[in-house]
Amino acid sequence: MLVAIIGGKLQGAEAAYLARKAGWDVLLADRYADAPASGLCDRFIPFNAVSAKETSRILGQADLILPALENRDTLSILKKCADITGIPLAFDADAYAVTASKIRSDRLFTRLNLPAPAVWPVCGFPVIVKPDRASGSRDVRVIPDKKALLPYIENETRYVIQEFLQGPSYSLEVFGFPGHYNVGQVTKLETD
């Protein structure tokens, strides 16, 4: 089994490690030869997805394409590549559209009656401010008062603003196919 992992940062390193543990051969494609996952693969290809046709030529021998990045243009090219080659793509565009947006994720949690922090202005301070489209905890800030919050409210960038809950943060991965989903390792997040 040859898996083509596209993206060699943290997600790519995790995917390459787990694929190797599963006994799979790993082809890693990334723009940078010194990407963290480059030491965990069987073969590395310097790669910048510019067209589905070229991407299909490069990845044509793979049994599975596994995106390990969050670049929308690249994800779109990989989808077209999978359509051209018939190689399965481990990616769900609808799920990504929800999980890539903190606002859409929060709406889903509300619709499903999942517990979540109270939203501002219903809650008091401190609050946590999360950019809608930033990855993970990137640019997430704890804001102590209304004066410090004003620049975020006035900014054109869309934010999720919620009560700040003191305590550990966790990340989890969900994988599967319609009707059968699994939760992977739950990871405690360490932040500066």
N, C-alpha and C positions, 0 to 999 in steps of 0.2 A: 504494500500500500504506500503510495507516494502522495503526501499532502503538501500542497503549495501554500505556504503561509505568507501572506502579504502584509508586511509591516514588522519591523524588528525591534520595536521598543518594548515596554513592559508586557503588553498583551501578547506580542509575538514571542517573547522569551518564555512566558508561561505556556503558550500553545506548543512551542517547539519542545520544551521540556516534557510536557505531558504526551505529546505524540511519540517522542523517542521512548518514553517509558512504556507506551503501548506497543512498541516494536515497529512503528512506522518509519519510513524514510522521510526526511524533511528537506524540502526545497524552500529556502527562505529568499524572498524578494524584498529589497528595500533600497531606498535611494542612497543610503550610506553604508559603506562597507564595514564600518566599525559599529554598526547597530548592536545593541546589547545581545540580541538573539543570534548574532552571526557565529558565535562560538558554540551554539547548541544545534547547528544544522549539519546535514550531510553535504549539502551543496548550497552555495550562495550565488544569487544573481543580482547585480546592480540593476535597479529597476525603478522607473518612474512611469506610471501608467498614463499614456497619452492617447491611445486608441484601443478599441476593443480588438481590432484585427491584429495589431502588434502584440497585445497582451495574450491573445489566443495562441499565437505562434510560440511565445515564450513559455506559456503554462500548459501547452497542449498535451504533454506526457503525464500530467498529474491525474490522480484518481479523485482528488477532492481539493477544492479551493477554500481556504480558510482566511477571511479577512481579519487582520489584527490591527485595525486602524479605524479612524473615525472621519476620514476625508470623504465628503459626499461625492465629489467628482470621481475619485478612485473607486468608490463603492459602486457607482453607476457603471463605470467601465467594466468592473469585474462581473456585474450582473449581465451585461451584454456579452462578455467573454463566455460566461457559463451558458448562455443561450446559444451562442455560435457553436461551441465545442460539445455541449451536452455533459460537461463535467459538473457534478453537483457543487453547489455553492453553499457553504454553511453560513447563511445570512438570511434574515427575514426582514425585508424592507419595512413592513408594517410595524413589526415589533421595534425596529430601530427608530422609526419616526416617533414613537411614544417614549422610548427610553433615552433618546438623544435630547429630549426637551423636558426640563424639570417642570415646566408649567403643565405640559400634557400628562406627565407622570403623576403629578399631584391631582389633576382632574380625574385620572383613572382611579387613584387610591380613594378619592372622595366618593366616586360612583360605586366602588366596591365596599364602601363603609370600612376601610382599613384605618386603623389609628394613625394619626399624623399630628404634628405640632400645629397649634392654632396659628392662623394667618394674621398678619398685621393689616388693619389697625385694631382688630379684636383683641390681640394679645398685648402685653406690656413689653417693656425693655428689660434686658437686652434682646435683640432680634438677630437672626442670621439672614444674610443676604446672599442669594445664589444666582449667578447669571443663568438665564434659561438655557443657553446653548453651550456653555463651557463644559469641558470634560471633567467628570468626577468632582473633586473638591477644588479644582482650579478657580481662583479668584473668589472663593467663598470667604465672606467676612462676618465677624461678630461685631454688631453695631450697638454701642451702649445707650444712645439717646436719640431723640428726634433730630437734633441739630446735625449729628453725624449721619443721619439717614437721608436728609434732604437731597444731597447730590445724587443719590441712587434713585429717588423718586422722580427727580427732574431730568434724569438721564434718559436718552432714547432707547438704551439697551433694556430689554425686558428682564425683570428679576422676579424670583420667588422670595418673598419676605415672610418669615415665620418666627415664632417664638424660639429663642435659643434654649435648648435642653442640654444641661451639663451631663457629660458622660461619654462613654466610648462610642466610636463610630465603626460601622461594619460595612463591608462590601460583599455582595454575593453574585454569582453567575448562575444563570438559568440556561439550560440547553435541552434540546429535544426536537420533537416534530409534533404536528397536530395530534392531540389526544394523549401524548406521552411526554411529559417534561420532567426534568430532574434539576435539583439545586446542587451546584458543585460546592466546593470548599467555601465556607464562610471565613472571610479574612478580616481581622481587626485592623483598622486604618490608623497609622501613626501620622500625626500632622505636627508641623512646626509651630 
